[in-house]
């Protein structure tokens, strides 16, 4: 899939003003070298036909007396811009080839004027800079250069690509593998962590490859995200300062704790998010870092995305990426956290979403809430496993809608961990559907969401039965709703405990403390008539009702707000449909 037309996608579009190539193949030029040491035709061209006049000059003498400081780089270009570097000749960008000489590399990078943050300087670092007498690769110089480049990334506005004739090492196929690769080179953990996003291989070719500009964008994004470390550190510092201030007046915690349903750890977490947003805004505003770090990636992204307009391909790639990097859609919630909108409750083998609104659910300082009953809707997992057959169908549909090259798509599949044997079957014209596998590949899914059950029935349950999920469980994992367990559940909020005390006593009074086991069981059965909750009454030695044991119910997590709202929207649309009777004119 050809993506880049160099007439449109040039280096200036990506903010690159200088290319510095470091390669042991380059001819090293020293200040005391005589011009007569170099090819006559090259020197004659550079001296405007005056080879005889200046042949006895050294490079340094000619630079100082005639040409100026750029002469050495012009001479280097003439000698070194060939074969795998010839493609940079017509780019209109200053190109500086440097041999494997650390002092020269250091001097060239240090001479960069880094005051204009919009001007980026691209380093093409040859992966192999040294060999021993037996021809084996030595990494000493490469590591030394890599460390120095790392130290200058921000100050000199550098971008980095590893330019190589060799295939990309397998270790670089994963984040941990790439970081381990750098650690094995002897880089410190912190340096490896920062360089891993810059350490991208690009093959040496006589023409600029499609990967080239993509990898420039990767390095730009790496520079941008490196600032997050400073943002986190400053946010943490501001959080500790704010927490110190709040600690001097503890009552400042109380309002949100009592009235907004928040535990103290939630309050601190929300404070951190607020500080993070403030620091982020201060760090990346129009005055600070925007020109240096954000403008380049926005400009490059605008240029890059113009070359791909096939939405079907983008959707396929996004689904494939989600499938192979899937994270659980449920947010883990601690047991003592108040019940909230979006909670997923598992009852037996069924799952239910709590759709009552947050402001109505919150227990206030008086131990009450607006609602007396929660609303639940049954949900199910919407799963589409990845199999040979499902991949084949999607690729077949893609080919009908847009131009997809097998080599491009197969490389994407391989990067996402699809075995080569399966990829071979997918693109084999002789493979029929019946010969393709139906087994799930590596536990991967194209889709793994939650949706409402088709019936879309809304269930109502008295709040205290779900609030009981906040209480401590016994050794068997059962939830005991009793006065004793309410008192022993010290992690729940004070307002929630007040609510429990009142509502539990009200529940016992309503059912009847003196009621027989038979009567209580009938009431329980009626209460949970449409929900498969297993509940057993608990009696004291003198046969008084003192509590309940809930056996097959648990809160398994909370859906992201947008996912929960999407389900609620579908429910509301279904429940509010207006029947239309068509009246035919006579």
N, C-alpha and C positions, 0 to 999 in steps of 0.2 A: 504494500500500500504506500505509494509515493505521497509524502505529505508536504515536503518543503520545496518551494521554488525560491532559490537564492536571490532572485531579482526582488522578491517581496520580503522574504524572511532573512534579513541580514543581521549582522552582529549588532549594529546600532539599535535595531528594534529591541534588542535584549539588554541594552545599556552598556554593551562592551565597547570600550574605547581602545584597549590594548590587549594583545595576545602575547604572552611570554611562554615560549616553548622550551622545555628543559630536556635535552636528549644527549646521550653519550655519542651518538652518531654525528653530531654537529662538529664542524671544524672549529677548534678553539682559536680565537684571535687575541694575541697579546699586544700590549701597547708598544713594545720594542720590536715587533715584527716589521721587517722591511716590506714595502709594497711589492718589491720585485719577487718576493717569496710566493706571491699569489698568481693565478692565471692572468696572462697579459690582457686577454680580451675583457676580463672582468674589471681590472684596474683601469684600462683605457676608457671603458664605458663610464665608470664612476668619476674619472678625472676629466671628463669631457674631451677625450682624445689627447690628453697630455701625459701619457704613460712615461715617455722618455724624460720629461721634465721632473716628474715626481717619483720615479722608480726607486731612487735611493733614500726617499723619506721613510721614516718609521710611521706606523699607524698613528702614534701619538703626535708626532710632528705635523703630519698632514691635517689631523683633526684640529690642532691648535691654530695653525697658520692659515688654513684654507677653508676646510669644509665645516668645521664645527663639531660639537659633541656627538651628533647623530651618525657620523661617518662609520664608526665601528659597527653600528647596527645595520647600516646600509650594506656594508661589505659582508657582514654575516648573512644577511638576507640573500645576497647574490650567490654566496657559496653554499648555503644550506637549504634554500627554498626549492627542494626537488623531491621527486617521488611522493612520499606520504605527506609532505608538508606543502606541496605545490598548490593545493586547493586554497591556501590562505593568501596567495599572491594578489588575487583580484578582489579581495573583500573590502578594500578601502580602509582597513584597520591597521594601525601600527603593529607590526609583527617583529618580535625580538627573539631570535633563536639563541639559546645559551647552551654551551657544552656542559659536561658533568664536572663543573668546577664550583665547589661550594662558595668560595669567596666571591666569585663573579655573580653567582645566583643571588647571594645575600646583598651584594652591592646594587644589583639591578632592582631588586624588590624594595630595598630601603630608599632608593632614589625616586620611587613613585610618589607623586604629589597626591595625598589622600584627602585634601581639603574639599574637593568637589565630590560630594557623596553620591551624586547621580552617575558618576563615571566608574564603571567596573573594569577590573583588570583580570583577564582570564588566564589562569596558569594551566598549561598542558604539561603534565609531569609524566615523562616516560617511566614505565614501571621498572625497567631494567637499566640501571645507571652504571653498574660495575660488574666485572667478571674477575675471577681469580686466574692464576696461570693455567689451570686445567680447563678453563672455560665454564666453570660453575658460577651461578649468579651469587653476588654478594649484596646484601641489603643495607650495609652500614650507611652508605651515602644517601640512599633513598630515604631511610628513616630520619637521618639528620635533616635533609631537605624538608621532609614532611612535617617534622616538628617545628622548623623555622616558619614554614608557610602557615601552620596553625597559629603561631604567635602573632602573625601579621594580618590575619583574615579580616578583622574589623577595621584596624587602623588604616590599612592600605586598600580597603574595598575589594578584596580578592574573591574570585570564584575559582574553583578547582575541578579539573577533570584528570583522571588517570588515562593517559594515552598509550595504547599498547598494541603490539602485534599478537599478543597471546590471548587465548580465550579467557573469559571472565571466570575466576575461580568459583568452584561450586559453593564454597563457604559464603559467598556474597549473595546467595539466593535467599537468605533469611536475615533478619535484623540481628539476632543473637550470633549467627554465623559470621556476619560482617564485623560485628564488634569483637568477637573472638579472634578473627583474622588480624585485626589491628593490635589486639593485646599480644598476640603471638609474635608480632613484629617488635615487641618491647615497649609499646606506648602505654603510658599510664592510663588508668581507668577513666579519668576525667577527660583526657585528650581523645581517647578512643570514642567516648560517648559523644563528643562534639564533632569529631571528624567523620563518623560513620555515615552521616547524610551527605557528606561531600565526596566520599570515596566511591565514585562511580566510574566504571570502565567504559571507555569508548575505543572502538577498533580504529587503528590507523588505516585510512583508505585514501585513495587518490582523489576521491570526491567526498564532500561532507556528507555523512550518513544521516539518516532520519533520527537516529538516537542522539546526535550531537546537540541539537538545540533543546531537546527534552532534558538532557543532563545539565545544560546550563541553567534551566529553570529549577532543577533539583537543587543545585548549589545555591541559587538565590533563595529558595525556600529554607534551606539549611541556615543561611545567615539570619533570616527573619526569625526562625524559631529559637535560635541560640539566645535571643534576647529574653525569652521566657524565663530562663534561669534567673536572670536579674529581677524580672518582674515578680517571680515567686518569692525570692529572698526579701525584696522590699515589701511585698504584701505581708509576709510573715512578720517582718519587723513592725509594720504599722498595726498588725493584729495584736501583737504582744503589747504595744503601747496602748491601744484602745482597751485591751483586756485589763491592763493595769489601772486605767482610769475607771472602768466599770467596777473593778474590785474595791475601789475606794468608796463606792456607793452602791452596795449590793442590790438595793431596791430597784435599780435601773433594769435588772434582769427580770423583775417580778411580773411586770405587765404582760410581756410576751409569754412568760411561763404560765401565768394564771389564765389569761384571756385568749391567747392565740394558739393554744394547744402545742406549744413548743417546749421541749426539754432544753436544759441549759446547753447541752452539746449542740443542739440544732441552732440555738441563738449564736453561739460562737462560730459555727460553720457559716451561717448567713452573713455574719460580720466579716469573715474572711473573704467571701465572695464579693461583698461590697467593696472591700479594700482592693481586691484584685482588679475589679473593673475600673476603679479610680486610677490605680497605678498603670494599668494597661492603656487607659485613655491618655494619661500624662506622657507615657512612653512613646506612643505612636500617633501623636497629634501632628498637625501640619508643621509645627515648629521643630519637633523632636523626632528624628528617625524616619519620618514618613517618606521623605525624599530618598533616603538611603536604603531602607529595607522594604517598604510597602510598594512604592511606585514601581520598582523593577519587576516584582512578581506580578503585579496587576497588568503592567504593559506587556510582559512576556506571555501571560496567560491569554490576553486578548488576541495577540498574534497567533499563538499556538492553536487556539480553539477554532479559528477561522478555517483551518484546513480539514476539520472533521465536522460535517454537518449531518451525518447519519444518526438520528436519534435512536434508531433501533439498535445500532451497534453499541452506542453508549449505554443504553439500558441493559443490554445483554452483559456487557463488561461489569457494570455496577452490580447486577444480580450475582454474577460469578464471584466477584470480590467479596460481597457480603456472605456468600455461601462458604467461602474458604477462610474467612476471618470472623466467623459468626461468634457473637457474644450473646449470652442469655438475655432475652428481652425483659426479664423480670429484675427489678431492683430489689436487692436484699434489704429487709427491714428487721430491725431488732424487735424482739417480742414485746418489750415494754413501751414501744412507740404507739401513740394513739392511732386508732382506726381512721382511715382517710379515704377520700375519693381515689379510685384506681387500684385499691387493694384487691388482690386475687386470693379468693378463699377456696380451698379444696375441701370438698365434703364427699367422703368416700372416694369414688373414682371420677367425680365430676368437678368442674371448676366454675367458679362464679366471680363476676366482677362487681365490686361495690360502686354504684353509680350515684349515690347521694352526694350532694354538693358539699364542698369543704367547709364553707361558712356555717352551714346548718349542722354539720357533724361536730364542730369544735365544742368541747366542754369548757364553760366559762368559770369564773372565780366562785360563783355561787353553787357550783356542782351540778349545773343543768346544761342542757343543750336544746336547740330548737326542735330537733326531731325526737320522736319517740320510737320510730321504726326506720331501719335501714332498707334500702332497695337494692336488690341483687338481680343480675341477669346472667344466665348461663352462657359461658363462652367455651370455645374449643380451639385447639391448635390447628392452624391452617398450614399444612406441611406438604411440600413438594420435594421429595428426595431427588438427588442427582443420580441418574443412571445413564448407561450408554444410550438407551432408547430416548430418554428425555433430552439429552444433549444433542443427539442426532436430529430430533424433531426441531429444536430451537435453531440449530444451525441451518437446517433445510429451509425453515421459514425466513431466516435472515437473508439467505441467498436469493429468495424470491423478491424481497423488498429492497435490497440494496446490494451494492457490489462488495463482496467479502472475499478476500484472498485466503486460501487455505493456509499458506505459510504464515501469514499474519495471525490468523485465529489460532492455529496450532501452537504457535509460540506463547500466546496468551494462556492457553489451556495448560501448557507445560509449566509455565511460571506459577500457576495456581495449584500445582500438585496433582494434576490429572495424569495417570500413568501413560507412558509412551505407547504401550500396547493398545490401550483404549483409544488414544488419539489416532493411531494408525487405522483402527477399525472405522472410526468416524469419517475419515476422509478417503476410505477405500470405496470406489464406485461399485465394487462387487458386493459390498456389505448390504444385505437386505435387513429389514426391521426384525424379522424372526431370528436372525443370527446375532442380533445385538443383545447385550445383557440387560436384565431387569433388576439386578442387585444394586443396592445403594453403594455409591463409591465413597469410601473413606468417611462415612457418616456425614456426608455433605448434603445440604439442602439448598434448592433455589429459593425456597420460601419457608420461613418458620415464624409465623405471626400468630396472634390471637384474634379471633373474630367471634361475633355473636352467633349463637345457635340459630338455625333458621326460624324456629318458633318465636323467638324474641319475646318470651314471656317475662314479665317483671315480677319478682318475688319480694314479699315484704316480711321482715323478721324484726322482732323487738330488739332494740339496740343492745341490751345487756348481754344477749347470747353471743354476739360477735365481740363485744368489749371484753368478754371473758378470755379471749385469745391473748390478752395482755398479761394474764396471770401466770404464775409459775406452774410448770407441768410436773406431774409425778414421775417416778422412775419408768413407768410404762409409756410415758408420752401423753397420758390423758390430762385434760384440763379440769381442774377442780374449782367449781364456782361455789365458794363458801366464805363465810365471814373470816374464818381463820386464814385461808389462803389470800384473801384480800389484804389482811393485815400484814401477812408475811411477804407480800410482793412490794418490796421497798423501792423498786426502781420506777414505778409508775408515778405520774405527776400527782401533786397534792390535790388539784381540782378533780382529777380523775378518781382518786381514792375517795374523796367526799361524795362524788357521784355514785361510785360503787356502793358505799355504805348505805346511801339512801335508797337506790334502786333495788339492791339485793333485799333489804328488809321489806320493801314494798312488794317485791315478787313473792317472798315467803308468805307474807300476810295475805296476798291475793289468792295464792294457791291453798293456803291453810297449813299452818305449822302442825296441826293435829290430824291432817288428812291421812287416810290410809295409803299404803303403797299402791294399791289398785287404782284409787282415785287419782293419785299424782301421776301415775303412768299414763292414764287416759288423757289427762290434761296435757302432758308432754307430747303425746301422740297427736293430739289435736293441734297443738302449737306448731309442730313441725310437719304438718300434714303433707305439704308439697315439697319439703326439703328432706333429703335422706340423712338427717343428723341422728346419730346414735347418742341418746342421752339417758342416764340412769339416775334416779333420785338417791340421795344419801340421807340415812336416818341415824339419829343418835341411839345410844343404848336404851333410852326410854321411849324409842319409836317416835321421836319428833323430827320433822323435816329440817335438815340443817344445810342442805346444799345439793349440787348436781355434778355428775361426772360426764364430760363431753369426750367421746372416744374417737371419733373419725373426722374431726374437723381441724384445720390448721390454716394459718395465713402463710402462703408460700412466696409472697413477694408483692411488689407493686409495679404496675405498668407505668411507663413514661407517660407524662401528662398528655402529650399529643396522641399517643396510641389509645389511651383511655377515652379521650374526647372524641376520637374518630368512631369508636364503638358506640358511645353515647349518642352521637349525631345520627347514626344509623337507626338506633332504637327509637329516638324521638321522631324521626321521619316516618318510621313504620307505625308508631302508635298514633300519630296525628294525621294519618291519611283520611281524606274526606271522600266517602263513596259518591260517585257521580251516576245519576240515573239519566240516561239519554231519552229525551222526549221526542218522538217522531211526529212531525207535522202530518195532519190528515189532509 
